Amino acid sequence: MKAEGTVIPTVVVLAGGLGTRLKKVVSETPKVLAKINSKPYIEHLLNWCESQKVNHVHFCLGYKAQQVIEWLETFDSNLVVSWQVEAQPKGTGGAICNAINYLSENAQAKELLVCNGDTFVSFQLAKFVSLSRDIGGGMLTTNVSNASRYGSVKITDGLLSSFYEKQQIDFPGVINAGWYYLGEYHLSHLASQPLFSFEKEYLMSSSRPPIRCVNEGVNFLDFGTPESYIRAQELF
């Protein structure tokens, strides 16, 4: 399937978490502002989005949101950037629901891309959208040498089937890389659910619409722990 000329949907960044595990090394800063080689992660992410022809990035904020807003207000870019602030945590699913409703009011939510605000992975965004769009839903996956920390993905006929639980022993596997394409059918399922975990409840639900697993991610990095945050300095 050709990716040339693919229109990239709005990217929704889930950036409202408390960052509990990372507080040992980044105590007073939300995760998206954590410095990676002298630049906050959010700057790396936005620069990458711009390089992938993204037009609009929308942030779901919570913990220490004002710090993120102040940074965004001074960021010089061709991107359209917007945000929402949750008064109380609603889970990743609740944050997506809020974003759907907010963007729908501005006629921008017929399809969305969603990503975690504490991971980075290299891939061709237009290709991911093209491969996901025909079935209406997609999840980026990646191969890692040790999937024990994440739990691996069970794929049946190219579609997300379920997740294998985290294990105590090291093992290679295919994992969720933290990027999703959600077409209109998925958005209608999600829009009325105010408080839930997108990963644990929606993705695991047998009643949700199908989601294609697109195994195109490389150089995956989750910097949500002190150890992985230190490793992140080597990637950028």
Number of C-alpha atoms within 10 A of each C-alpha: 7 9 14 9 9 14 13 21 23 21 22 26 25 24 28 27 21 15 19 13 13 20 16 11 14 17 13 12 19 25 27 24 20 21 18 20 12 9 12 15 22 22 17 15 18 18 14 15 18 15 10 14 16 21 16 19 20 21 25 23 25 22 20 16 20 13 13 21 17 10 13 17 10 8 13 7 11 11 16 11 17 15 18 17 19 15 10 9 17 20 18 21 22 22 29 27 24 23 24 24 17 16 18 14 10 9 10 15 20 17 21 24 23 22 20 19 26 24 18 24 18 14 17 11 23 20 18 24 26 20 20 22 18 12 15 20 27 26 25 25 24 23 19 18 10 16 22 19 14 19 18 25 20 16 15 11 8 12 17 21 18 15 18 13 13 13 13 8 9 12 14 12 17 19 26 24 26 22 24 26 25 27 23 15 15 20 20 14 14 22 17 13 15 14 16 19 16 18 15 12 12 17 19 15 13 11 9 14 16 17 25 25 27 23 18 17 23 15 12 20 17 19 23 17 17 15 12 13 20 13 15 19 13 9 12 11
